[in-house]
Amino acid sequence: MDLLDNPVRDYPWGSAGDIPEFLGVQAGGGPVAELWMGAHPDSPSRVHRNGETRSLAEVIAADPEAELGRRVRDAFGPRLPFLLKLISAARPLSLQVHPDRQHARRAYAAQQAADRAGRDYTDDNHKPELVCALRDGFAGLCGFRPLAGTADLLAALAVPGLAGFAARLDPADPAGSLRALVTDTLTAPADPALIAAVRAACERVAAAPGRWAAACAAYAVVAVAYPADPGVLVALLLNYVELRAGEAVFVGAGVPHCYLNGFAAELMASSDNVLRAGLTGKRVNVPELLRVLDFEPSEPARLRPVPGGAPGDASGVNGTSGVNGTSQGPVADLAVYPAPVEDFQLSRLEVTDLAADLPGGRPQILLCTAGRVRLTDAAGRVLELRRGQSAYLPAADQRTLVTGDGTILRATVGC
């Protein structure tokens, strides 16, 4: 097991204080948007092993079977299939979507063969993700809202320029009518006057108690930040989601989303494939976006951790034989956020002084989110983590003893 030294990203939408405060370091004054924990080639974590400091990507590449385990290596190749992040948003991110694996492979191969300047794909992988709030109030937009709700919202806004939106929502063909509406909105010239009217209406609705107050407050913020971006109008069609600490939302392939503000952990497949619909100064490729978007309206996939462990974990928890063959007590609380992917799995552990086994045999990253915890491997090596620190456990670590008084988020594979 290795203590991780993790890189940060200073994107302008980040907050100045959340991540430094969580890590227990002095804030530098500039935005600190993300902290990456993993082996993504763009910004891999670093570990100190055998007397030298190396990137985690280099460590895994040197012996992928020992680091990942044969099953994970065979399923995903010689790379860590997931990436864990801290994310701290002070203002809205881009309105975006991620491709599924099949489309990413085809599009990336075609892009490489074409060798043209405009590039939308950085790799051939999909990028499903799960965002878990680390404090109350993490807010975002996620997925197209069921049409009845959107019709009700538009009626509450009562913006004359949006009358055509409501008229085009067809309950007999929800996905088809959304596709046509979004296509026309994103390909038409920007209408700053309409966006200004939407902003004023959202501020009016947000100022009074009601069903749409919180969502309209968020839409108003987006309109202020992007007063000439048609993505503001598309945002009105999306579900508003606000998470309490410990709650999560899963974002699958094709689901449009936009994180607005708050502090969270984000676990995803190891990819950086992003197609943007707007609310950004970065590249927007509307035709490619429309190929990937899932227009089927639905409620967001809000998740809470499910007690009882996960497939493949039952042999290592709840009072089984522990490190060095000793019998250990149960983990105080082991719960898994159910997500329909094999690339990653997020678990939450409430750790107490009752010693407990953490099962191994696959790569893991442990992030301490509260208190302090102590990890002891089968060789008796000890690693202590305080809030904000993280550790990498290779598949060769078959079992790890966990004690202390704190909370851990555990990232591993789902297969």
C-alpha positions as CSV (number, residue, x, y, z in Angstrom):
1,M,0.0,0.0,0.0
2,D,1.2,3.5,-0.9
3,L,0.3,7.0,0.3
4,L,-0.7,9.0,-2.8
5,D,0.7,12.4,-3.8
6,N,-2.1,13.8,-5.9
7,P,-2.1,16.5,-8.6
8,V,-4.6,19.4,-8.6
9,R,-6.3,21.2,-11.5
10,D,-6.8,24.9,-11.4
11,Y,-9.8,25.3,-13.8
12,P,-11.4,28.7,-13.5
13,W,-14.7,27.3,-12.3
14,G,-13.1,25.9,-9.1
15,S,-13.4,27.3,-5.6
16,A,-10.4,28.7,-3.9
17,G,-10.9,27.1,-0.5
18,D,-12.8,23.8,-0.5
19,I,-10.0,21.4,-1.5
20,P,-7.2,23.2,0.4
21,E,-9.3,23.2,3.6
22,F,-10.2,19.5,3.1
23,L,-6.5,18.7,2.7
24,G,-5.5,20.8,5.7
25,V,-3.2,23.2,3.7
26,Q,-3.1,26.9,3.2
27,A,-5.2,28.2,0.3
28,G,-3.2,30.0,-2.4
29,G,-6.0,32.3,-3.5
30,G,-6.5,30.9,-7.0
31,P,-9.2,28.3,-8.0
32,V,-8.5,24.7,-7.1
33,A,-11.2,22.8,-9.1
34,E,-10.1,19.2,-8.9
35,L,-7.7,16.8,-7.3
36,W,-7.0,13.5,-9.2
37,M,-6.4,10.2,-7.5
38,G,-5.4,7.5,-9.9
39,A,-3.2,6.7,-12.9
40,H,-4.7,8.7,-15.7
41,P,-1.9,9.6,-18.1
42,D,-2.7,13.3,-18.1
43,S,-2.2,13.7,-14.3
44,P,-1.2,10.5,-12.5
45,S,-0.8,10.3,-8.8
46,R,2.7,9.7,-7.5
47,V,3.9,7.1,-4.9
48,H,7.2,6.6,-3.0
49,R,8.2,2.9,-3.3
50,N,11.5,1.1,-3.0
51,G,13.4,4.3,-2.3
52,E,12.1,6.3,-5.3
53,T,9.2,8.4,-6.3
54,R,7.3,7.3,-9.4
55,S,4.0,8.0,-11.0
56,L,1.3,5.4,-10.3
57,A,0.9,4.9,-14.1
58,E,4.6,3.9,-14.3
59,V,4.2,1.5,-11.3
60,I,1.2,-0.2,-12.8
61,A,2.8,-0.5,-16.3
62,A,5.9,-2.2,-14.8
63,D,3.8,-5.1,-13.4
64,P,0.1,-4.9,-14.3
65,E,-0.8,-8.3,-13.0
66,A,0.5,-7.7,-9.5
67,E,-0.9,-4.2,-9.4
68,L,-4.3,-4.9,-11.0
69,G,-4.8,-8.6,-10.7
70,R,-5.2,-10.9,-13.6
71,R,-9.0,-10.6,-13.9
72,V,-8.8,-6.8,-14.0
73,R,-5.9,-6.8,-16.4
74,D,-7.7,-9.2,-18.7
75,A,-10.9,-7.1,-18.6
76,F,-9.5,-3.6,-19.0
77,G,-5.9,-4.0,-20.2
78,P,-2.8,-2.9,-18.3
79,R,-4.2,0.3,-16.9
80,L,-6.2,1.3,-13.8
81,P,-9.8,1.4,-15.1
82,F,-11.1,4.1,-12.8
83,L,-10.2,7.6,-11.7
84,L,-11.3,9.2,-8.3
85,K,-11.5,12.9,-8.0
86,L,-12.3,15.7,-5.6
87,I,-14.4,18.3,-7.4
88,S,-15.1,21.8,-6.0
89,A,-17.3,24.0,-8.2
90,A,-17.8,27.7,-7.4
91,R,-19.6,28.3,-10.7
92,P,-21.2,26.2,-13.5
93,L,-19.2,23.8,-15.5
94,S,-19.9,23.1,-19.2
95,L,-23.2,21.4,-20.3
96,Q,-21.8,18.1,-21.5
97,V,-22.3,14.5,-22.3
98,H,-20.0,11.4,-22.5
99,P,-20.1,8.6,-25.2
100,D,-20.7,4.9,-24.6
101,R,-17.7,2.6,-25.1
102,Q,-18.7,1.4,-28.6
103,H,-19.2,4.9,-30.0
104,A,-16.0,6.1,-28.4
105,R,-14.0,3.3,-30.0
106,R,-15.4,4.0,-33.5
107,A,-15.2,7.8,-33.2
108,Y,-11.6,7.7,-31.8
109,A,-10.4,5.4,-34.5
110,A,-12.0,7.5,-37.2
111,Q,-10.5,10.7,-35.7
112,Q,-7.0,9.2,-35.6
113,A,-7.3,8.0,-39.2
114,A,-8.5,11.4,-40.4
115,D,-5.7,13.3,-38.7
116,R,-7.6,16.6,-38.7
117,A,-7.3,19.6,-36.4
118,G,-10.7,19.5,-34.6
119,R,-10.6,16.7,-32.1
120,D,-13.4,15.6,-29.8
121,Y,-12.0,12.3,-28.4
122,T,-8.9,11.9,-26.3
123,D,-9.1,8.1,-26.0
124,D,-11.3,5.2,-27.0
125,N,-13.1,4.7,-23.7
126,H,-16.5,5.5,-22.3
127,K,-16.8,7.8,-19.2
128,P,-19.7,6.9,-16.9
129,E,-19.4,8.7,-13.6
130,L,-20.7,8.8,-10.1
131,V,-20.7,12.0,-8.0
132,C,-21.0,11.7,-4.2
133,A,-21.6,14.9,-2.2
134,L,-19.1,15.5,0.6
135,R,-21.3,18.2,2.1
136,D,-24.9,19.3,1.8
137,G,-25.9,21.3,-1.2
138,F,-23.9,19.9,-4.2
139,A,-26.1,21.0,-7.1
140,G,-26.3,20.1,-10.8
141,L,-28.4,19.4,-13.8
142,C,-28.8,15.8,-14.9
143,G,-30.8,14.2,-17.7
144,F,-33.9,15.5,-19.5
145,R,-36.8,16.1,-17.3
146,P,-40.1,14.2,-17.9
147,L,-42.2,16.4,-20.3
148,A,-45.0,17.1,-17.8
149,G,-42.6,18.7,-15.4
150,T,-41.0,20.8,-18.1
151,A,-44.4,22.0,-19.4
152,D,-45.2,23.0,-15.8
153,L,-41.9,24.9,-15.4
154,L,-42.4,26.8,-18.7
155,A,-45.9,27.8,-17.6
156,A,-44.5,29.1,-14.4
157,L,-41.8,31.1,-16.3
158,A,-44.4,32.6,-18.7
159,V,-41.7,33.9,-21.1
160,P,-43.4,34.6,-24.5
161,G,-40.3,33.6,-26.4
162,L,-40.5,30.1,-24.9
163,A,-44.1,29.5,-26.0
164,G,-42.8,27.4,-28.9
165,F,-40.9,25.2,-26.5
166,A,-44.0,24.0,-24.7
167,A,-45.9,23.5,-28.0
168,R,-43.3,21.2,-29.3
169,L,-43.2,18.9,-26.3
170,D,-45.1,15.8,-27.6
171,P,-46.1,13.2,-24.9
172,A,-46.5,10.7,-27.6
173,D,-42.9,11.0,-28.7
174,P,-40.9,12.4,-25.8
175,A,-37.4,11.6,-27.1
176,G,-38.2,12.6,-30.6
177,S,-39.7,15.9,-29.7
178,L,-36.7,16.7,-27.4
179,R,-34.3,15.8,-30.1
180,A,-35.9,18.2,-32.6
181,L,-36.2,21.0,-30.0
182,V,-32.6,20.7,-28.8
183,T,-31.3,20.5,-32.4
184,D,-33.1,23.6,-33.4
185,T,-32.0,25.5,-30.2
186,L,-28.3,24.6,-30.6
187,T,-28.1,25.3,-34.3
188,A,-30.1,28.6,-34.3
189,P,-28.3,31.9,-33.8
190,A,-28.0,33.0,-30.2
191,D,-30.8,35.2,-28.9
192,P,-29.4,37.3,-26.0
193,A,-32.8,39.0,-25.5
194,L,-34.6,35.7,-25.0
195,I,-31.9,34.6,-22.5
196,A,-32.2,37.9,-20.6
197,A,-36.0,37.3,-20.4
198,V,-35.4,33.8,-19.2
199,R,-33.1,35.1,-16.5
200,A,-35.6,37.7,-15.3
201,A,-38.4,35.1,-15.2
202,C,-36.1,32.6,-13.3
203,E,-35.2,35.2,-10.8
204,R,-38.9,36.0,-10.3
205,V,-39.9,32.4,-9.7
206,A,-36.9,31.8,-7.5
207,A,-37.8,34.7,-5.2
208,A,-41.1,33.0,-4.1
209,P,-41.6,29.7,-2.4
210,G,-42.7,27.0,-4.8
211,R,-41.9,23.8,-6.7
212,W,-39.5,25.5,-9.1
213,A,-37.8,28.0,-6.8
214,A,-34.5,26.1,-6.3
215,A,-34.2,25.0,-9.9
216,C,-35.0,28.5,-11.2
217,A,-32.3,30.0,-8.9
218,A,-29.8,27.7,-10.5
219,Y,-31.0,28.5,-14.1
220,A,-30.7,32.2,-13.3
221,V,-27.1,31.7,-12.2
222,V,-26.4,29.9,-15.5
223,A,-28.0,32.7,-17.5
224,V,-25.9,35.3,-15.7
225,A,-22.7,33.4,-16.5
226,Y,-23.6,32.8,-20.1
227,P,-25.9,35.6,-21.4
228,A,-25.5,34.7,-25.1
229,D,-25.3,30.9,-25.0
230,P,-28.2,28.8,-26.3
231,G,-27.1,26.1,-23.8
232,V,-29.0,28.2,-21.2
233,L,-32.3,27.3,-23.0
234,V,-31.3,23.6,-23.2
235,A,-30.6,23.7,-19.4
236,L,-34.2,24.5,-18.8
237,L,-35.1,21.0,-20.1
238,L,-32.9,19.2,-17.5
239,N,-33.6,17.9,-14.0
240,Y,-32.2,20.0,-11.2
241,V,-30.5,17.9,-8.6
242,E,-29.3,18.9,-5.1
243,L,-27.5,16.3,-3.0
244,R,-27.1,16.0,0.7
245,A,-23.8,14.8,2.1
246,G,-23.4,11.1,1.4
247,E,-25.9,11.1,-1.5
248,A,-24.7,10.4,-5.0
249,V,-25.9,10.6,-8.6
250,F,-24.9,8.3,-11.4
251,V,-24.4,9.7,-14.9
252,G,-24.4,7.2,-17.7
253,A,-23.5,7.4,-21.4
254,G,-25.4,10.0,-23.3
255,V,-26.9,11.7,-20.3
256,P,-26.6,15.5,-20.5
257,H,-25.3,17.1,-17.2
258,C,-23.9,20.2,-15.8
259,Y,-22.4,20.6,-12.3
260,L,-23.3,23.9,-10.8
261,N,-21.7,24.3,-7.4
262,G,-20.6,22.4,-4.3
263,F,-18.0,19.9,-3.1
264,A,-18.0,16.2,-4.0
265,A,-16.0,13.1,-4.8
266,E,-16.3,11.9,-8.3
267,L,-15.6,8.4,-9.5
268,M,-15.4,7.5,-13.2
269,A,-14.1,5.3,-15.9
270,S,-10.5,6.4,-16.7
271,S,-11.3,8.6,-19.7
272,D,-11.5,12.3,-20.6
273,N,-14.0,12.1,-23.5
274,V,-16.3,15.1,-23.2
275,L,-18.7,16.5,-25.8
276,R,-20.0,19.9,-24.8
277,A,-23.4,21.5,-25.6
278,G,-22.6,24.9,-24.3
279,L,-21.9,27.0,-21.2
280,T,-18.2,26.9,-22.1
281,G,-15.5,28.7,-24.0
282,K,-14.2,25.3,-25.2
283,R,-14.9,23.4,-28.4
284,V,-18.6,22.7,-29.1
285,N,-19.4,20.2,-31.9
286,V,-23.1,20.1,-32.1
287,P,-23.5,17.4,-34.8
288,E,-21.3,15.0,-32.8
289,L,-23.1,15.9,-29.6
290,L,-26.4,15.1,-31.1
291,R,-25.2,11.6,-32.1
292,V,-24.3,10.9,-28.5
293,L,-27.1,12.5,-26.5
294,D,-29.7,10.3,-24.9
295,F,-33.0,12.2,-25.3
296,E,-35.1,9.8,-23.3
297,P,-36.5,11.8,-20.3
298,S,-36.2,10.3,-16.9
299,E,-35.7,11.1,-13.2
300,P,-32.0,11.4,-12.2
301,A,-30.3,8.2,-10.8
302,R,-30.0,9.4,-7.2
303,L,-28.1,6.9,-5.1
304,R,-27.7,6.2,-1.4
305,P,-25.2,3.6,-0.1
306,V,-26.6,0.1,0.3
307,P,-25.4,-1.8,3.5
308,G,-24.0,-5.3,3.1
309,G,-21.0,-5.0,0.9
310,A,-20.7,-6.0,-2.7
311,P,-20.1,-9.1,-4.8
312,G,-16.7,-10.3,-4.2
313,D,-16.4,-8.5,-0.9
314,A,-18.3,-10.9,1.4
315,S,-15.2,-13.0,2.2
316,G,-13.3,-10.1,3.7
317,V,-15.7,-8.3,6.0
318,N,-18.1,-8.6,8.9
319,G,-16.0,-10.6,11.3
320,T,-14.0,-13.0,9.1
321,S,-10.4,-14.1,9.4
322,G,-8.1,-11.0,9.2
323,V,-4.5,-10.0,8.6
324,N,-2.0,-12.6,9.8
325,G,-4.9,-15.0,10.3
326,T,-6.3,-13.3,13.4
327,S,-10.1,-13.1,13.9
328,Q,-11.4,-9.6,13.6
329,G,-14.6,-7.8,14.5
330,P,-17.0,-6.4,11.9
331,V,-16.7,-3.2,10.0
332,A,-18.9,-0.6,11.7
333,D,-20.6,0.2,8.4
334,L,-19.7,-1.0,4.9
335,A,-22.1,0.2,2.2
336,V,-21.9,0.4,-1.6
337,Y,-23.3,2.9,-4.1
338,P,-24.9,0.7,-6.7
339,A,-23.8,1.7,-10.2
340,P,-24.5,-0.4,-13.4
341,V,-20.8,-0.5,-14.6
342,E,-17.8,-2.8,-14.1
343,D,-15.1,-0.1,-14.4
344,F,-15.6,1.2,-10.9
345,Q,-17.4,0.8,-7.6
346,L,-17.7,3.2,-4.7
347,S,-18.1,2.1,-1.1
348,R,-18.4,4.0,2.1
349,L,-16.8,2.7,5.3
350,E,-17.5,4.1,8.8
351,V,-14.3,2.9,10.6
352,T,-14.1,2.3,14.4
353,D,-11.5,0.9,16.7
354,L,-13.1,-2.5,16.1
355,A,-10.5,-4.0,13.8
356,A,-11.9,-5.1,10.5
357,D,-10.7,-6.7,7.3
358,L,-10.8,-4.9,4.0
359,P,-10.8,-7.5,1.2
360,G,-8.1,-7.2,-1.5
361,G,-7.2,-9.0,-4.7
362,R,-8.0,-6.0,-6.9
363,P,-6.8,-2.4,-7.1
364,Q,-8.2,0.1,-4.6
365,I,-7.9,3.7,-3.7
366,L,-9.0,4.7,-0.2
367,L,-9.8,8.4,0.5
368,C,-10.2,9.4,4.2
369,T,-13.0,12.0,4.3
370,A,-13.3,12.4,8.1
371,G,-11.2,11.6,11.2
372,R,-8.2,9.4,11.1
373,V,-7.8,5.7,10.1
374,R,-5.0,3.2,10.3
375,L,-4.2,0.6,7.6
376,T,-2.1,-2.5,8.3
377,D,-1.2,-4.9,5.6
378,A,-0.4,-8.6,5.8
379,A,3.4,-7.8,6.3
380,G,2.6,-5.6,9.3
381,R,3.3,-2.3,7.5
382,V,1.2,0.6,8.8
383,L,-0.1,3.6,7.0
384,E,-2.2,6.3,8.7
385,L,-4.6,8.5,6.8
386,R,-6.1,11.8,8.1
387,R,-8.9,13.7,6.3
388,G,-7.9,14.5,2.8
389,Q,-5.2,11.8,2.4
390,S,-5.5,8.8,0.2
391,A,-3.8,5.5,-0.4
392,Y,-3.4,3.0,-3.2
393,L,-3.7,-0.7,-2.5
394,P,-2.6,-3.0,-5.3
395,A,-4.2,-6.3,-6.0
396,A,-1.3,-8.1,-4.5
397,D,-2.4,-6.8,-1.1
398,Q,-4.9,-9.6,-0.3
399,R,-6.1,-8.1,2.9
400,T,-5.8,-4.9,4.9
401,L,-6.7,-4.3,8.5
402,V,-8.6,-1.1,9.1
403,T,-9.0,0.6,12.5
404,G,-9.4,4.1,13.8
405,D,-12.2,6.7,14.0
406,G,-13.2,8.1,10.7
407,T,-14.8,7.7,7.3
408,I,-13.3,6.2,4.1
409,L,-14.5,6.3,0.5
410,R,-13.2,3.2,-1.2
411,A,-12.8,3.2,-5.0
412,T,-12.3,-0.1,-6.8
413,V,-13.6,-2.1,-9.8
414,G,-17.1,-3.4,-10.0
415,C,-16.3,-6.8,-11.5
